[in-house]
Amino acid sequence: MVTTLDDSKRISIAAKLADMKVIQNLLISNEQQFIEDCTDDDICGRLQHMLKDDHKNLGVLDTVIVQYGVKGEPNKTTQKMVEQVRELMESSDLSLFEKVQEHELLKHKQTMTGLLIHKAAQVVGADIEAAITPLNTVNFENRAHQEQLKGILELLGVRELTGKEAKQGLWARVQDAVAALTGVVGSVVTRTDDEMSIRELLLMDHTKVDILFTEIRSTDDPQKIQEYFGQLYKDIKVHGTAEEEVLYPAVRPYYEHTQEIYDQTDEVIDMLDEIKPIDPSSSEFKAKLEQLRTAVRTHINQEENDIFPKLRDNFSHQQLLQMATEFKTAKSKLQEQMARANSESAR
């Protein structure tokens, strides 16, 4: 596939997601240190809740990056900034107030980067919006954390300047703001699992593939078709191969038609390779694409109608979460292999 302008935009979004992961690890490291250094039980309790959220959100970011399907490296400026902040946090020259102040700025950066990715996705492609949907959880919780950090800064700052306790006016307003944010977002924010279940991950992939087919069929621009088909090609290959490694072996004891599902997956992957070299403006491409879409939809329907009930009836919630982790890990490895192969062929 030819690299188009929009392919570059997808790579830029991937780099921003990588930035978020690097910063998320820094946020976790900071909060762990704050809890060790803080002597106020109330503030420590709030920081511990924040830390729990941030560990969960690291898992959400991992999921978003894998579902997005484009591997990116953090920007050098972000890596340099993270190193500088780590040095500040390790320094004995800064008070706890000053360190938390830097941390609040970091939360703001994380919030804005998440919102920027969301807005960029709206411009580049609906399939990206579908892939990054879980990022909404991270964005909303980071916004709530900003409000909580303002209250913590008020308490620490007044103590540092006066040696006395702050009046609780702002802190009360902060709690109201956090409650309001939680009310708006509802179950999105209160999600407690670090990992989605395998069913949720599969549904996300199915939705994204449907959207990519729609995007390809709705344009006659050869470059846009190349962009969308290039993403479709990667997504289906990675999804199908990961299913063969993780999902199908697990359900085989409970589903007598597992070999049929294997065969369907292999057939779809063969069709992808057959379509890849065809001129996207040709009638042959459109005809082959329709054949592929029919085959993929048949496969998805059988999976959702037959395999999903087997997952529900024969696996515990914890087993489904573990399967999701294994599926996500398999996809990530396959994406890295594909990215390396593409890089080597481009040389």
Secondary structure, DSSP 8 states (H G I E B T S, - for coil): ----HHHHHHHHHHHHHHHHHHHHHHHHHHHHHHHHH---HHHHHHHHHHHHHHHHHHHHHHHHHHHH-------HHHHHHHHHHHHHHH-SSS-HHHHHHHHHHHHHHHHHHHHHHHHHHHHH-HHHHHHTTTHHHHHHHHHHHHHHHHHHHHHHHHHHHHSS---SHHHHHHHHHHHHHHHHHGGGTT---SS--HHHHHHHHHHHHHHHHHHHHT---HHHHHHHHHHHHHHHHHHHHHIIIIIHHHHGGG-TTHHHHHHHHHHHHHHHHHHTTS-TTSHHHHHHHHHHHHHHHHHHHHIIIIIHHHHHHHS-HHHHHHHHHHHHHHHHHHHHHHHHHHHHHH-
